[in-house]
Amino acid sequence: MTILVLAGAAAYRLAEPSYSWSDAFWMTIITLTTVGYGEVHPLSGGGRLVTVLLLLGGVFTVQLVIQRFLQLSNTGYFQRLRLHREQAMLDAICDHVIICGYGRMGREVVSCMAREDVPLLVIDQQAPRTALAIEHGFYGVTGDASLDEVLRKAGVERARSLVAVLGTDADNVYVVLSAKALAPRVQIIARAESQEAASKLRRAGANDVVSPFVAGGRVLASKALYPAAVSFMEVLAGTKYQIERIQLTTSQEEFSRLPGRSLAEIQLGARSGVLVLAIGSSRGVQVNPGGQAVLQPGDQLILLGSARQRRAAEALLGLAAARVDVLADPMDLQE
């Protein structure tokens, strides 16, 4: 089309000496588009010949372009181009959370995690559910989450964690097995309908297993026994603050790397911003400890803070932190 326009303008200039380049381009455009506003100046025989050739060349070129577009469409070129763009976008994300299944529980998990500044990617076999996740502002992949190629497409090797909340225990077991084989270091949390399934999921490689029935029963028990504590946890659920339990290591070598033994020496609250709610040990629970409180190997720290503050506290404790749990249930504080 570009060659045709340039050639047509040059031909008008040669055939009609009175035409300027502006006139020549104008005549070329209105001829090719068949608009036909009118001649700038009356055309000679040569100008009319150029017009006829332009009309024929324009029809031929437009038909050729249309045929080419139809050919590309029939061979799936545009679909491959769209998939290539989507994969390039997925390849760019890292340190994200993968949610396998966008049913009722999957949507609830995503809505809770959306409060944090973490990229979320949903995998579901049903395209409408994936489209819904994308509409809500998340990444989406349509496919079977138990397949290696689908997990690779979702970037499981670069993910920080994976949540398996598919409809059946068997599907969740397959997802855990596939994900652990592809990314051994990824944190995997799985849903289980029964105690037997929970045991199998842990053997398959799940770091944590949650049963909706057990969790629901614990919430009911918590509301009956500790209504004030449950209300406090529900208030926290609407904010960026959470309660975290850090289990200190029992290794003297790793524990000795702390910058001190007392809270005042470590300056945990001052340097990270967290609030130390309690220290649990074999000697009992010390609530609202002061700076003079001394830590021992194997102690538990109960902290309150935002995600950034809690990450700063974990960095200060370093290797001395053997395990970190975010508490969503006040019954957890009793363990």
N, C-alpha and C positions, 0 to 999 in steps of 0.2 A: 504493500500500500504506500509506503514511503517513497519507493522508487517510482511508482506510478504518479504520485503527486508532483515530485520533482521533475520527472520527464514531461508531464503535461504542462507545467508552468514554463519550462524551457521551450517546448514546442509552440506555445502561444506567443512567447516573446519573438521567436523566429518568424512565425507566420503573420503576426500582427505587429509591425514595428511601432505602432502608436501606443501599444500596451506597455505600461510600467510593470515592474515585478509584482507590485501589489495587485494590479489588475489581473495579471496572469495567474497568480495564486487564487484570487477570488473566482475567476472563471473556472479554474480547475476544480475547486471545492464544490461549487454549486452544480457543476456538471456531473461529478462522481456521485454526489448525494441525490441527484435528480430533482433538486429543489427548483432550479430554473427561474431565479428571480428576474432574469433579463440580462441581455448582453451589455457589457460596459460601453462598448462601441460596436457599431455594425460590423459583423464578421465578413471577411472576404472568403473566397473559395478555399484557401489554405486553412483559415481558422475553422471553417465548418468541417473540413476533413479531420483536423485535430479533435474537434468535439465528438465526431462519430467514433474515432479510434478510442477516445477516452471512455465513452459510454460502453463500447464493447469490452475494453480492457477492465473497466470497473465491474461490469457484470461477471466477467470471468474470474476476477480476483476475489470478489465477494463470495461467489459460489465455492471457490477453492478453499477459502477460509472457513466457511460453514461446514464443508465436508471434512476438513481437518479437525474441527472442534467435535463433530459427531464421531469421528474415528477415535479421537482421544477419549471421549466420553464412553464409547462402547468398550474400549480396552481397559477401562477402569483407571485411567491416568489421574483424573482429578480426585478420585477416592484415595489412590495411593499418595497423592500429594498432600491431601488432608491428614492421612494417617502419619505421614512423615513429619508434618508439622507438630501433630500431637505427641509423637514419640520424642521429638527434639525438645518439646516443653517438659515432658516427663523426665528426660535425661538430665535436665538442668536442676531438678530439685534434689535435695539431700537432707539428712537429719530429720526426716519426716516420719509421720505415724501412718501405718497402713491399717485400714479397717476392712476386714473381709466380711461382707454381708451388710446390706443397707436396709434391713427390715426394721421392725419396731425397736429392737434393742440396739441395732447398729446406729439408727438415727439418734437415739438417746445418748449413746457414747459420743457420737460426733458433736452433738449440741453442747455437751459438757466440756469437751476438749477444745471447742472453738473459742472458748474464753481465753485460752492460752495462745501465745504468739508462736504456734507450731504449724507447719504445713501438714494438711490432712489429705490422704488419698484413699478413695473408696474403691473396692473391688466387688462387683456383683455380676451374676450371670444374666440378670434381667436388664436390658438396655434402658427401659424407662426409669428404673431406680438409679442407674448410673447418671442418666441425663438429669434427674432430680438433684443428685449430689452436686453436679457441675453447676446447675442453676443456683444452688445455695452458696456457691463460691468455693467449692472444694475441687480437687483433682479427681478424675474418675477413669476407671478402666473396666471395660465390659469383658467378662470371661470367667472361667472356672479358677478360683483362687488356689485350688490344689495342684494346678499344673505349673511346672517349672517356668515355662515360657511366659505365663501371665505374671508370675511373681517377679521374674526378671524385668518384664516391661514396667512393672510398678516400682522398680528400683529397690528390691528388698535388701540388696547388698549395701545400699547407702542409707537405709532406714534406721531410725533410732529404736523403734518398737513396732510390733504387729499385734493387732487385736483380732482374734478369730471368734466371730459371733454368728456363724452360719446356723442353719436350722436344725441340723442333726449332729450328734456327737461324732459319728463316723466322718462327716465332712470336716469337722474341726480337727480331728486326729490327722487326716490326710494333709490339711493345710500346715499343721505344726511340723509334721515330718518333712514336707517339702521345703518349708521356710528354714528349718534348722539345718538342712543339708546344704542349702544355698548360702545361708548367712549364719554361721554358728554363733556369732556374737550378738545377734539381734535379740532384743527383749521381747518375749512372746507371752501374751496374756490370752487365755482361751476360756470359752464358756463351756460348762458341763451341765448336763441334765441329771446326772446321777453320780454317786460316790465312786462307782466302778469306772465310769468314764473319766472322772477327774484323775484317778490313779493312772489310767492309760495315757491321758494327755501329758501328765508329768513325766512318765517314762518315755514318751515320744519327744520330749524336749521343751515343753512349756515351762516358763519360769514361774508363772502364777496361773491358777485355775480358779474361776469364780462360778459358783452355782447360783442361778437366780432364786431358787427356792430357799437355799441356805441364807443368802444375803437378805431376802425378804423376811425370813423368820427372825434374823438378827435385828433387823430394823424394828419389827414389831416388838421384840423383847426389849430393845433399847428404849422405845417410846413408853413401854410400861414401867421399866425400872428407872430410867434416867431421862425423864422428859425434858428437863432443863438442858442437859448436855446435848440431846438430839436437836433441840431448837437452836442451840449455839452452832452446831455443825451445819444445820440448814442455812443459817445466816451466812456462815463462811462460804457455803456453796455458791452463793450469788456474788462473791467477790473474787479477787485474785489471790487471796490469802488462804493457805491450807496448813494443816497440822502434819508434821513429819516426825517420824521416829527413826533415829539413827542408832544402830547397834554398834558399839565400839568393839574393836578387835580384842581377842584374848591373848594375842601375841605380844610379848614384852618388847620385842625388837621393833615391831611396827608401831606400838603404842608410844615408845620412847621418842619417836620422831615428832610428836606434838611439841609446839613451842612453849609448853608449860603444862602444869597439872591442874591448876585451879582455873575457874572461869575468868578471873581477873587477869591471870597471866596469858591465857589464850586470847582474851578480848573477843570472844565469839560474837557477842551482841554488838559491840562497838564497831567491829570491822566488817560485819556482814549485814547487820540490821535486823537479824532474827530476834525473837523473844524466846528465851529459854523458859518453858513452862514447868518442866520437872526433870529430875534425874532419877532413873530407876536402877536399882542394883540389888544384890543379894541381901543388902542391909536394910532394904525398904525403899520407899519412894519419898524423895525430897521435893516438895512442891514449891514453886517460885524461889529457886535457890539464889543466893546472893553470890557476889564475886568471890567469896572465900570458899565456895563449894569446890571440893577436890574430886577430880575424875579418876576412876580406876579402870583397868582392863575389864571388858565385859559389861560395862555400864550401858544404860540406854538413855539417850537424850531425846526429850520431847520438845520440838521447836515449832514456833508459829511464825510464818512469814510468807512473802510472795515467792514466786518461782525464782526470780533473780536473787533474792536474799538467801533462799535455801541453797541455791547452787553455790553462792559465795561461802556459805557455812560448810558445805561439803568439801569445797576446795581447801578451806583452812584446816579441816580435820584430816584430809588426805588419806593415806593408807590406814589411818586409825579407824576409819569408818568401814566396818566390815559389811554392813547391810543398811540400806535406806528404804523406808516404807512411807508412802503418803497415806495418812489415815482418813478414811471417809466415814467411819463408824465409831461412835464413842465406846462401843464394846471392845474395840481393839486396844484401848488404853488399859483394859483390865487384864490383858494377857501377860 
